[in-house]
Amino acid sequence: MRLRGPEGRLGPGLLPTPPPVALIQRKGVPAGLRFPLLPPVAAWAPQSRGAASILSAWRPAGLCQRGPGQAPGWGCPPARTRARGNEYQPKNLKRKRTHGWMKRIRTASGIEVILRRMLKGRKSLSH
């Protein structure tokens, strides 16, 4: 399958070849602003290459690169291992046993809590 036209050509290695620099500049867009994450036009090689070299050439600029003295992980996205934030699953029975009226009324400190809430004017005295 071979596409025609200056912007849709496929090279011999089936890698998309970029349009010529003159064509980009003729359209009124500077060459550096056309494809900001792709390597410059001179870095493209239309011959067939191995998969490892293709992947290393396609690494977007500025991603996972750190300078000297920069903390690791600031330029790289974090690895997603498992879901977090779902640790708290409330149980109504435990809440009533711990903070309920019967538990408060049985202990001296629980009665203090109820009296303190009465003085404050709370509608709900126990939980």
N, C-alpha and C positions, 0 to 999 in steps of 0.2 A: 504494500500500500504506500503510495507516494503522493503527498499533498503538494500542490503547486502554489505559487505566489510567494512574495518575499517574506511574509510573516508566518507562513505555515509550512515551511520546508522541513523535511526530515533528512538528516545526514545519513551516511552509510552505516553508522552504528545505531540507527533508529533513535538517536538523541535529537531533540529539537534544537535546531541551530538558530541563533538569534538573527534578527535582520541586520543588514549592514549599518554601520554607524552613520553613513551619509543619509540613508533613508530615515533614520530616527531624527537626525538634525533637520532634515527637510520638513518634517511635520511640525516643527516649532517646539519640540520638547527636547531639552538638553539630554545627552546620552546618560549622564549620571543619575537623572531623576526618573528615567523610564522604568527600570527594574532595580529598585534599591537593594533587594535581598539576594540578587543573583550576582555571580562573579562578573568582572568586566568582560567585554567582548573578546579581548585578546586571550583570555584564559580558556576559552572554549576550544576544544579539539574535536573536529568532526570524525576522526577515525575511530574504529571500534576499540573499546577498552573493557577491562574486567569489571565485575560488579563492585569490588572493593574500591577501586579507584574512582568509579562513578559516584559512589556514596560519599567518599571523602571530598570530592569536588563540589557536591551539592549541599554541603553544610551551610546553612544561612549565615550571613555575616552578623557578628555580634551576639550569637547565641552560644551559651556555654563556653565562653572565653573569658578568662579572668586575667587581670593585669597583676603586676608584682605588688604585694602588700594588700591585695583585696581578699576578703574572706571568701572561702569556698562556698558555692551554692547561691551567690547573689545573682549570677547571670544565668543559672540553670533553673528550669522549672522543677518543683519538688516531686519526688517519686511518690506515687499514690499507692499505699500499701493496703489499707483497710479503712472501712467507714469509721468515723469518729463522731462523738457528740451524742451517741445514743446510749450512753451508760445509765442515765437516770430514767428509770421506768417506775413511775409512782404506783404505790399500792395503797389503796384506801384503808384496808384493814390495819396495816401497820401504822398508818398515820393516826387512825383513831385510837389504837392501843397506846401509842406514844404520847400524843398530845390531846387526847379526848378528855371529856368531863370526868369519867370514872377514874382515870389515871391521875388527874389533877386533884380530885377530892380526897384520894387515899393518902397523899403525902403532905407533910407540912409545907414543903417548898411549893407544891402544886397549889395549895390553898393560898399561899402568898401571891402566886401568879394570878389566880382568879381575883383576889382582892385588888391587886394592882390594876388589873384591867377594868374592874368595876369603878375604881376611883377615876380612871381615865375616861370612862364613859363609853367603853366598847359595847357594841351590840352582841357580838359573839365573844363569850368569856373563855371558852376552852380552846378552840382551834380555828 
